[in-house]
Structure formats: C-alpha cells, structure tokens
Amino acid sequence: MQATPDHDTPSQEALLNVIGEARALSEALPDLLVEAKHVANTVAAGWHGRRRAGPGETFWQFRPFTMGEPVKRIDWRRSARDDHLFVREREWEAAHTIWLWADLSSSMTFRSRLAATSKRDRALVILLGLADLLARGGERIGLTGMTRPLSHRNAAEKLAAALSHSAPTLSLPDTHAIGRFSEVILIGDLLDPIAETANWVRRVVASGARGHLVQVMDPVEETFPFAGRTEFRDPETGTRLTAGRAESWRDAYRKRLADHRAELDELARKAGWTFLVHHTDRPASEPLLALHARLADNADAATRRPMAAGGA
C-alpha cells in the first residue's frame, strides 16, 4: 500500500529522525570505538613510521659509509665488527595534519540483510580505526569542521567524544581550517549530486591539501535485488516512492550508479586524489590497509619534494 502523507509529515518525520539518530549515534560510539581499535590492531604491524632516512629518534638501519660524508656520522661500534665503516640511519619522523570526516546523515543508517553493519557504523569504524593508527605514528588528526588537530596517543577516544555530541548533517564539512600539505579523508556513500562533491573537492585542492574519497556502500545498493511492488523511502525527507515492478528499474539504476561512480573516480584522478569503494559485507581492515598505503605513499612523495628543491 502506498502511503500518501500530508505536507507537514515529511519535515516532522525528518526532525524526529535527526533527534533519534543523534541519540543512537551517541549510544553506539563506545562499542564502535572498541571495534575500531580491534581492526586497527590487525593492521598495526604494517604501520611503523615513514621508513625514510632523515631526522628522528628511531633507529632504521645501518648502511655503508660513503666517501665525502662527515666522519661524525660513522657508527664506530658497528664498524668495529666488520672491515667496513657503517653509518647509523634514523627513521624520518615528521607529523603532518590529517583531517577525517564521516557522513552521519540519515541515509548512512541503511543496512540490508546482506550486511552485519550499517554504512554509518562502518564509516565510523574506518574513521576511528584510522585515527588510532595515525595517533600511534605521531600524526596530528582532526575532524574536518568539528575539532582542532590533535597530536595525542588517545586521539581516537577524543574524536569519538566529539562525534558523540554532533548532530547528523546533510552538508559536506567546512574546509576553512584545511591547510597546505595536509590530507583529507572523506568517508561516506558519496551519493550526493556530483556537482556538490566537485565544488567541495575544488575548495580543498585550492587550499593546497590532498585527499582521499572512500565510498561506503551496502551490497544491496550494488545489486538492486528488488522485485514486484516495492516502496522506497528517503530517510532524510520522509518522501516515499512506490514501484509497481521494481525489477524493471534495475538496469537503469545500475547504469546510473556506475556513471556516478565513474564521475567520482574521474574527479579524484583530476585532483590528484585517490578513490576507493568499500562494501559493508567486507572486513573493515581492507579500507584501512588501502588508506595506510596511500597515506604512506603521499608522505614519501612530500619528503622527496623539499629535498629535490633544496639540492644536495
């Protein structure tokens, strides 16, 4: 049966949804933080500094001494065990700012029978897990449009506390605090009109920052398995739409989704960003590993640029 609400109902329903979701988010965050830390621990072995020689306190490796280098760089204790001179290199350590953001709008609360978690909860696990990993590496982490960057071992807990007092919003985050050489990670279903996302990306690019887009999708949103008479409801406005034969929409839906994703991929490519897709029936460790590799690649590239500009 198709519902035909009066004109005031959608806005009232949307307001009640926002209040209820804010409360549900606050209650869910402690458990999501625990899950995020477990996921972070599974990839922590691969997260260890920048693995590049430079200023720092952590020992990296011994390498043969090269003629022309200052003699003070020689490690005499190590050299005494061999017929060659060796230099002790320390691992390059330099914190930079990474801004995180997860879409907490009503559409992200969707969860089908094919997934054990909602898109919102998975996005938060990715965000908090990444915050925990970054904090271990000494990075400065902030929530875009919500907090100042933090450099603290318990940054994930502090971000979770800030999120527990936030209200779902339909808009992309403010970019005012994003500065040059920082990185931004945007996590959500990214189903907003492409023009809105493109405008936001352009503002971040203009600030001199780099970014990563992470699209979190429920498997049902990929396959569109619906058939027969089916009612679809917009969780953000309460609007309802009934299809007499939902299967007749399947091909058009899949094409539109594929076109939208191709536009996101092209948008990221032109901006010099990265783009990845994650489905909620897959482990949360997968996007964390992918983001770790991409952040590490960007950090290595950033350290090489000043060296090339400054000469030997």
VOTI-589107 format. One record per residue (C-alpha): residue number from 1; x, y, z; residue in one letter. Coordinates in steps of 0.2 Angstrom, whole numbers, always signed. Each point is the difference from the previous one (the first is absolute). Example, Ala and Ser with C-alpha at 12.3 -4.5 7.8 and 13.67 -1.06 7.14 Angstrom:
{node 1; {+62; -22; +39}; "A"},
{node 2; {+6; +17; -3}; "S"},
This chain:
{node 1; {+0; +0; +0}; "M"},
{node 2; {+7; +17; -5}; "Q"},
{node 3; {+0; +13; +14}; "A"},
{node 4; {-6; +17; -4}; "T"},
{node 5; {+6; +12; +15}; "P"},
{node 6; {-6; +18; +1}; "D"},
{node 7; {+12; +14; -3}; "H"},
{node 8; {+6; +2; +17}; "D"},
{node 9; {+4; -18; +4}; "T"},
{node 10; {+17; -2; -10}; "P"},
{node 11; {+8; +15; +10}; "S"},
{node 12; {-7; -6; +17}; "Q"},
{node 13; {+6; -18; -4}; "E"},
{node 14; {+17; +7; -5}; "A"},
{node 15; {+2; +10; +16}; "L"},
{node 16; {-4; -15; +10}; "L"},
{node 17; {+12; -11; -10}; "N"},
{node 18; {+14; +13; +4}; "V"},
{node 19; {-3; +0; +18}; "I"},
{node 20; {-2; -19; +1}; "G"},
{node 21; {+16; -3; -10}; "E"},
{node 22; {+10; +12; +10}; "A"},
{node 23; {-5; -9; +16}; "R"},
{node 24; {+4; -17; -9}; "A"},
{node 25; {+17; +6; -6}; "L"},
{node 26; {+5; +5; +18}; "S"},
{node 27; {-5; -16; +7}; "E"},
{node 28; {+9; -10; -14}; "A"},
{node 29; {+16; +9; +0}; "L"},
{node 30; {+8; -9; +15}; "P"},
{node 31; {-2; -17; -8}; "D"},
{node 32; {+5; +7; -17}; "L"},
{node 33; {+16; +6; +8}; "L"},
{node 34; {+4; -17; +7}; "V"},
{node 35; {-3; -8; -17}; "E"},
{node 36; {+11; +13; -8}; "A"},
{node 37; {+15; -3; +12}; "K"},
{node 38; {-2; -19; -4}; "H"},
{node 39; {+1; +3; -19}; "V"},
{node 40; {+14; +13; +2}; "A"},
{node 41; {+10; -14; +10}; "N"},
{node 42; {-2; -12; -15}; "T"},
{node 43; {+10; +12; -11}; "V"},
{node 44; {+11; +9; +13}; "A"},
{node 45; {+15; -12; -5}; "A"},
{node 46; {+1; +9; -17}; "G"},
{node 47; {-2; +18; +7}; "W"},
{node 48; {+18; +5; +7}; "H"},
{node 49; {+6; +17; -4}; "G"},
{node 50; {+5; +6; -18}; "R"},
{node 51; {+14; -12; -3}; "R"},
{node 52; {+10; +14; -8}; "R"},
{node 53; {+17; +6; +6}; "A"},
{node 54; {+0; +17; +9}; "G"},
{node 55; {-1; +9; +16}; "P"},
{node 56; {-7; -10; +14}; "G"},
{node 57; {+3; -11; +16}; "E"},
{node 58; {-5; -17; -6}; "T"},
{node 59; {+14; -11; -7}; "F"},
{node 60; {-3; -6; -18}; "W"},
{node 61; {+15; -9; -7}; "Q"},
{node 62; {+19; +0; -2}; "F"},
{node 63; {+7; +4; -18}; "R"},
{node 64; {+18; +1; -6}; "P"},
{node 65; {+9; +16; +2}; "F"},
{node 66; {+2; +10; -16}; "T"},
{node 67; {+16; +10; -3}; "M"},
{node 68; {-3; +19; +2}; "G"},
{node 69; {-13; -2; +14}; "E"},
{node 70; {+4; +8; +17}; "P"},
{node 71; {+10; -12; +11}; "V"},
{node 72; {-11; +4; +15}; "K"},
{node 73; {-14; -11; -9}; "R"},
{node 74; {+11; -16; +2}; "I"},
{node 75; {-7; -12; +13}; "D"},
{node 76; {+17; -6; +7}; "W"},
{node 77; {-7; -14; +10}; "R"},
{node 78; {-9; -8; -15}; "R"},
{node 79; {+15; +3; -11}; "S"},
{node 80; {+12; -9; +12}; "A"},
{node 81; {-9; -16; -3}; "R"},
{node 82; {+4; +0; -19}; "D"},
{node 83; {+13; +6; -12}; "D"},
{node 84; {-11; +14; -6}; "H"},
{node 85; {-6; +16; +7}; "L"},
{node 86; {-18; +2; +3}; "F"},
{node 87; {-12; +14; +3}; "V"},
{node 88; {-15; -1; +12}; "R"},
{node 89; {-16; +7; -8}; "E"},
{node 90; {-15; +5; +9}; "R"},
{node 91; {-18; -1; -6}; "E"},
{node 92; {-7; +16; -7}; "W"},
{node 93; {-14; +7; +12}; "E"},
{node 94; {-10; +15; -4}; "A"},
{node 95; {-18; +2; +5}; "A"},
{node 96; {-12; +8; -12}; "H"},
{node 97; {-19; +3; +2}; "T"},
{node 98; {-13; -12; -6}; "I"},
{node 99; {-18; +5; +0}; "W"},
{node 100; {-13; -13; +1}; "L"},
{node 101; {-19; +1; -4}; "W"},
{node 102; {-14; -13; +0}; "A"},
{node 103; {-17; +3; -7}; "D"},
{node 104; {-13; -2; +15}; "L"},
{node 105; {-15; +5; -10}; "S"},
{node 106; {-16; -11; +1}; "S"},
{node 107; {+4; -9; -16}; "S"},
{node 108; {+15; -8; +8}; "M"},
{node 109; {-10; -9; +12}; "T"},
{node 110; {-6; -13; -13}; "F"},
{node 111; {+4; -18; +2}; "R"},
{node 112; {-6; -14; -10}; "S"},
{node 113; {-2; -19; +5}; "R"},
{node 114; {+16; -3; -10}; "L"},
{node 115; {+11; +11; +12}; "A"},
{node 116; {+4; -2; +19}; "A"},
{node 117; {+2; +19; +2}; "T"},
{node 118; {-7; +16; -7}; "S"},
{node 119; {+9; +12; -11}; "K"},
{node 120; {+1; +13; +14}; "R"},
{node 121; {+8; -12; +12}; "D"},
{node 122; {+12; -7; -12}; "R"},
{node 123; {+5; +18; -5}; "A"},
{node 124; {+3; +4; +18}; "L"},
{node 125; {+10; -16; +3}; "V"},
{node 126; {+12; +5; -15}; "I"},
{node 127; {+1; +18; +7}; "L"},
{node 128; {+4; -5; +18}; "L"},
{node 129; {+11; -14; -5}; "G"},
{node 130; {+10; +11; -11}; "L"},
{node 131; {+1; +13; +13}; "A"},
{node 132; {+7; -13; +12}; "D"},
{node 133; {+14; -5; -13}; "L"},
{node 134; {+4; +17; -4}; "L"},
{node 135; {+2; +5; +19}; "A"},
{node 136; {+12; -14; +2}; "R"},
{node 137; {+11; +7; -14}; "G"},
{node 138; {+0; +17; +9}; "G"},
{node 139; {-11; +9; -13}; "E"},
{node 140; {-12; +15; +3}; "R"},
{node 141; {-18; -5; -3}; "I"},
{node 142; {-15; +10; +0}; "G"},
{node 143; {-19; -1; -5}; "L"},
{node 144; {-3; +11; -15}; "T"},
{node 145; {-11; +14; +6}; "G"},
{node 146; {-2; -6; +18}; "M"},
{node 147; {+17; -1; +9}; "T"},
{node 148; {+17; +7; +0}; "R"},
{node 149; {+14; -12; -5}; "P"},
{node 150; {+6; -11; +14}; "L"},
{node 151; {+17; -8; +3}; "S"},
{node 152; {-4; -12; +14}; "H"},
{node 153; {+1; -19; +3}; "R"},
{node 154; {-19; +0; +5}; "N"},
{node 155; {-5; +10; -15}; "A"},
{node 156; {-13; -13; -6}; "A"},
{node 157; {-9; +1; +17}; "E"},
{node 158; {+0; +19; -1}; "K"},
{node 159; {-7; +0; -17}; "L"},
{node 160; {-13; -12; +5}; "A"},
{node 161; {-5; +11; +14}; "A"},
{node 162; {-2; +15; -12}; "A"},
{node 163; {-10; -11; -12}; "L"},
{node 164; {-12; -5; +15}; "S"},
{node 165; {-5; +18; +1}; "H"},
{node 166; {-3; +3; -18}; "S"},
{node 167; {-16; +0; -10}; "A"},
{node 168; {-3; -8; -17}; "P"},
{node 169; {+2; +13; -14}; "T"},
{node 170; {-3; -1; -19}; "L"},
{node 171; {+14; +12; -5}; "S"},
{node 172; {+18; -4; -3}; "L"},
{node 173; {+12; +6; +13}; "P"},
{node 174; {+7; +18; +1}; "D"},
{node 175; {+18; +1; -8}; "T"},
{node 176; {+5; +17; +9}; "H"},
{node 177; {+13; -9; +11}; "A"},
{node 178; {+8; -11; -13}; "I"},
{node 179; {+17; +6; -5}; "G"},
{node 180; {+14; -4; -12}; "R"},
{node 181; {+9; -17; +1}; "F"},
{node 182; {-14; -7; +11}; "S"},
{node 183; {-11; -15; -6}; "E"},
{node 184; {-19; -2; +1}; "V"},
{node 185; {-9; -17; +0}; "I"},
{node 186; {-18; +1; -4}; "L"},
{node 187; {-10; -15; +5}; "I"},
{node 188; {-18; -3; -6}; "G"},
{node 189; {-12; -7; -13}; "D"},
{node 190; {+5; +15; -11}; "L"},
{node 191; {-17; +0; -8}; "L"},
{node 192; {-3; +18; +0}; "D"},
{node 193; {-1; +9; -17}; "P"},
{node 194; {+17; +0; -7}; "I"},
{node 195; {+0; +19; -2}; "A"},
{node 196; {-1; +2; +19}; "E"},
{node 197; {+15; -12; +3}; "T"},
{node 198; {+10; +8; -14}; "A"},
{node 199; {-2; +17; +7}; "N"},
{node 200; {+6; -6; +17}; "W"},
{node 201; {+15; -9; -7}; "V"},
{node 202; {+5; +16; -10}; "R"},
{node 203; {+0; +10; +16}; "R"},
{node 204; {+11; -13; +9}; "V"},
{node 205; {+12; -1; -15}; "V"},
{node 206; {+1; +20; +0}; "A"},
{node 207; {+6; -1; +18}; "S"},
{node 208; {+15; -11; -6}; "G"},
{node 209; {-6; -16; +9}; "A"},
{node 210; {-2; -17; -7}; "R"},
{node 211; {-14; -12; +2}; "G"},
{node 212; {-8; -17; +0}; "H"},
{node 213; {-18; -5; -4}; "L"},
{node 214; {-7; -16; +8}; "V"},
{node 215; {-17; -5; -6}; "Q"},
{node 216; {-8; -12; +12}; "V"},
{node 217; {-15; -10; -7}; "M"},
{node 218; {-12; -14; +5}; "D"},
{node 219; {+1; -15; -11}; "P"},
{node 220; {-19; +2; -4}; "V"},
{node 221; {+4; +18; -7}; "E"},
{node 222; {+11; -9; -13}; "E"},
{node 223; {-11; -14; -6}; "T"},
{node 224; {-18; +8; +2}; "F"},
{node 225; {-8; -17; +3}; "P"},
{node 226; {-18; +7; +2}; "F"},
{node 227; {-14; -7; -9}; "A"},
{node 228; {-19; +3; -1}; "G"},
{node 229; {-9; +14; +9}; "R"},
{node 230; {+13; +9; +11}; "T"},
{node 231; {-1; +16; +10}; "E"},
{node 232; {+16; +10; +1}; "F"},
{node 233; {+2; +13; +14}; "R"},
{node 234; {+12; +15; +1}; "D"},
{node 235; {+6; -1; +18}; "P"},
{node 236; {+5; +19; -1}; "E"},
{node 237; {-16; +7; -6}; "T"},
{node 238; {-13; -14; +4}; "G"},
{node 239; {-5; +0; -19}; "T"},
{node 240; {-7; -16; -6}; "R"},
{node 241; {+0; -7; -17}; "L"},
{node 242; {-8; -16; -6}; "T"},
{node 243; {+5; -11; -14}; "A"},
{node 244; {-13; -12; -8}; "G"},
{node 245; {+14; -11; -7}; "R"},
{node 246; {+16; +4; +8}; "A"},
{node 247; {+10; -12; -10}; "E"},
{node 248; {-4; +11; -16}; "S"},
{node 249; {+11; +14; +8}; "W"},
{node 250; {+15; -11; +3}; "R"},
{node 251; {+10; +3; -16}; "D"},
{node 252; {-3; +19; +1}; "A"},
{node 253; {+5; +0; +18}; "Y"},
{node 254; {+16; -10; -3}; "R"},
{node 255; {+5; +11; -14}; "K"},
{node 256; {-3; +16; +10}; "R"},
{node 257; {+10; -6; +14}; "L"},
{node 258; {+14; -5; -11}; "A"},
{node 259; {+0; +17; -9}; "D"},
{node 260; {+0; +9; +17}; "H"},
{node 261; {+15; -11; +6}; "R"},
{node 262; {+10; +3; -16}; "A"},
{node 263; {-3; +19; +3}; "E"},
{node 264; {+7; -2; +18}; "L"},
{node 265; {+15; -9; -7}; "D"},
{node 266; {+3; +13; -13}; "E"},
{node 267; {-2; +14; +13}; "L"},
{node 268; {+13; -8; +11}; "A"},
{node 269; {+12; -4; -14}; "R"},
{node 270; {+0; +18; -7}; "K"},
{node 271; {+3; +7; +18}; "A"},
{node 272; {+14; -12; +3}; "G"},
{node 273; {-10; -9; +13}; "W"},
{node 274; {-4; -18; +3}; "T"},
{node 275; {-17; -8; +0}; "F"},
{node 276; {-5; -17; +7}; "L"},
{node 277; {-16; -10; +2}; "V"},
{node 278; {-4; -10; +15}; "H"},
{node 279; {-15; -11; +3}; "H"},
{node 280; {-7; -4; +17}; "T"},
{node 281; {+0; -18; -2}; "D"},
{node 282; {+19; +0; -1}; "R"},
{node 283; {+12; +2; +15}; "P"},
{node 284; {+4; +18; +6}; "A"},
{node 285; {+19; -4; +0}; "S"},
{node 286; {+0; +0; -19}; "E"},
{node 287; {-3; +19; -2}; "P"},
{node 288; {+11; +4; +14}; "L"},
{node 289; {+14; -10; -8}; "L"},
{node 290; {-3; +9; -17}; "A"},
{node 291; {+0; +17; +9}; "L"},
{node 292; {+16; -4; +9}; "H"},
{node 293; {+9; -3; -16}; "A"},
{node 294; {-6; +15; -8}; "R"},
{node 295; {+4; +12; +14}; "L"},
{node 296; {+17; -8; +1}; "A"},
{node 297; {+3; +3; -18}; "D"},
{node 298; {-6; +18; +1}; "N"},
{node 299; {+12; +3; +15}; "A"},
{node 300; {+15; -7; -9}; "D"},
{node 301; {-4; +11; -15}; "A"},
{node 302; {-1; +15; +12}; "A"},
{node 303; {+17; -3; +7}; "T"},
{node 304; {+8; -2; -17}; "R"},
{node 305; {-7; +17; -6}; "R"},
{node 306; {+10; +11; +12}; "P"},
{node 307; {+16; -10; -2}; "M"},
{node 308; {-1; +2; -19}; "A"},
{node 309; {-3; +18; +1}; "A"},
{node 310; {+14; +3; +13}; "G"},
{node 311; {+13; -9; -9}; "G"},
{node 312; {+13; -12; +7}; "A"},
